Amino acid sequence: MNKVVLMGRLTRDPEVRYSQGENPLAIARFTLAVDRRFRRDGEQSADFINCVVFGRSAEFAEKYFRQGMRVSVSGRIQTGSYTNRDGVKVYTTEVVVEEQEFAESKASSEANAGYHAPASNPTPGPAPSADAGDGFMNIPDGIDEELPFN
């Protein structure tokens, strides 16, 4: 069985590209900084794990995930390799994300990570709001068709 569950902070905004062809597919890539459980000499240490997500979930990540946000993902580890321009074989490891979600309220994310939301909302319609009291996000009515899950 190949299953991984991670919780960490986004090191940067997701990078989204679209595949070529008649029906382009969104592909989002981001890196999660995942704290290690045990510390060496009192130092905080983290692993930086590359993640890739496809389709509507990639579009969701592009729209709502921002640097510093704490998110939780689950998926599978995928390894690969390629030969770079210098002729050196490079090995890759990434998590192919199958599920993703916010791991804290928007207010907590902003306070803990120093994340600042953009001044304007570039997309029409309501943006998700967070209730800092219970840590759960309130999803506005009418957003169902934009969400990558049911």
Secondary structure as UniProt FT lines:
FT   STRAND          4..10
FT   STRAND          15..18
FT   STRAND          26..35
FT   TURN            41..42
FT   STRAND          46..54
FT   HELIX           55..64
FT   TURN            67..68
FT   STRAND          70..83
FT   TURN            85..86
FT   STRAND          89..102
FT   HELIX           106..113
FT   STRAND          129..130
FT   TURN            132..134
FT   STRAND          137..138
FT   TURN            141..142
FT   HELIX           144..146
//
